[in-house]
Amino acid sequence: MNQKEAKRLFDEANRLWFGDIKFNKVLPLYREARNYDPSNSVIIYQLANVLWAFEQFGEVRVLVAKIERNLDRLSDFGKEVFGREKSRLLAPSPFKSPMPIPACSIGLAEKV
């Protein structure tokens, strides 16, 4: 477990996700951050959110269960947020109908 590297990767992924709006680049970074700190519920929660957005609902369920096993690693505020968001994470998006394949597996080419 390398928490420093996990934080660096997590911060970079957050910058791309929230700031630079480069959604196609974040999933490997969040996954790698989780690999460096596999019981970090904050990293796992954000990975679950990204996977939910990419319609990978099966993996999200596994991550939600892992967060529940590591709730003690969340602050009181984090526990409150997770409590509110858990049902959304466990359900497919009500705003769109599921694609026959996950949207992230289409593999659109980037323009340079």
N, C-alpha and C positions, 0 to 999 in steps of 0.2 A: 504494500500500500504506500503510495507516494502522494500525500495530500497536497503538496506544493504544486506538483505537475497537474494533478486533477483540477486544482483551482485555476491554474493558468489556462488549461484547455477549456474549462467551463466558462471563464471570463471571455475568452476569444469567441466561443460559440454564442454566448449571450450578445456580444457586440455585433456579430453577423446576423443573429436572429432579430434582435430588437432595434439595432441602430442602422446597419447597412442593408437590411432587408435582403440578405443573400441566403434564402431558405435552403437552397440546394447544397450548401456547404456545411451545414451545422450538424447533421445527424452523425457523421463519423466522429466529429469532435466531442459531442455529448457522450457517445458510446465509449470513446477512449477515456474521457474523464471518469466515467462510471467504472471502467476497468481499473483505473488507478486507485479509486476510492469506492469500492463496491457497496459499502453500507451507508454512503452519504445520501440521506433522503432528499436533500435539496437538489442534488444532481439527478437523482432518479426521478424526482417529480418533474423537473424540466424535460428530461428525456421522454417521460410519459406524455407530456403535453405536445412535444414535437411529433412523436409517433402517432398521437391522436389526430393531429392536423394532417399527417400523411396517410391517414386511414389504416394504420397498422394496429387495429383494435385488439387483436389477440395478444400481442406483446405488451400492450398497455395494461391488460388485466394482470399479467405476471408482475409487472413493475408496481402496480397498486398494491398487490399482496406483499411485495418486498418492502414498500414504504410502511405498510401497517406493522410489519415485524420490527421496523427500526424507528418507530414514532418517537422514541426517547431522544433521537438525534435532532428532532425538530424543536424550534422554540415554541412557546405558547401561541404566538401569532402564526407560525408555520403550521401547527396542528389545526388551528382554526381555518386557515385557507384550505388545507388539504381536506378537512371535513366538509367544507362547502363544495369543493371541486370534485370530490371522489365520485359522486353519482354521474357527473358529466363525463369523466374519464372512462367510466365503465359502460357508457352507452355510445352507440354510433351517433355521429353528428345529425341533429335534426334539421340542419339547414341545407343539406344536399343529399341526394340519393347516392348510395355507394356505387363506385365504379366496379366493373367486373374484375379489375386488377387494381392494386394500390397505385395511386397517382404517382408516387415517388419512383415506381419501377418502370415508368414509361421511358425515362432516360433521355429527356430532351437535350439536344446539343446547345451549348452556350455560344453566344455570339461574342466574338473577340473585339 
